[in-house]
């Protein structure tokens, strides 16, 4: 979308992470990311970062 905001981490180098999940967890992750993207205007990378940051903070990693 053309009206997306430029966020601070957009140009950072990206790494790939391959995770094997149960199908219900995969669908929940995709649904959560989709909601963040459409409700906030985040990019998919930003939404994925936010989800993983919350998980890591919760487990004090």
N, C-alpha and C positions, 0 to 999 in steps of 0.2 A: 504494500500500500504506500502511496506517495506521502500521506500525511503522518507517517510514523515519526516519533521523536527519536533523536539521536541520543543513545544512552552511552554512559561512560566506558563500558567494556566491549563495545562493538568491534574495535580494531585489534583486540588482544588475540594472540596466537591460540588456536584451539587444539585440543587433544581429543582423540576418539576413545571411548570407553565401551567395551562390549560386555553386556550383562545378560545372563540367562535368567529369565523370570517365569513364574507361572503366568498363564494367559490372563487371569483376572488382575494380577498386579500390573502387568503391561498395559491393560486397558485403563486401569485407574491412573497410571502415570500419564498416559496420553490424554485422558480426559482432564486431568489437573492442568497439564501444560496448555491444552486448548483453551481452557477457561481463563488462565492467566493471559494468554496471547490476545484473546478477544475482549476481555474486560479491561485490560490495562494498556494495550497497544504495544506490549513488549514483542521483541522478535522471538522466534523459537529458541535461539541460543540463550537469550536472556531468561526466558521462562525455565529452561532446563537448568541453567546455573542457579536460579533462585530456589528451585525445588531441591537440588543437591546441597546447596549451602544450608538450607533449613535442616535437612537430614543430618549433615555433619555437625552443625551447631547443637542439635538436640542430643547427639551422642558424644558431645564434647571432643570432637576430633579436630 
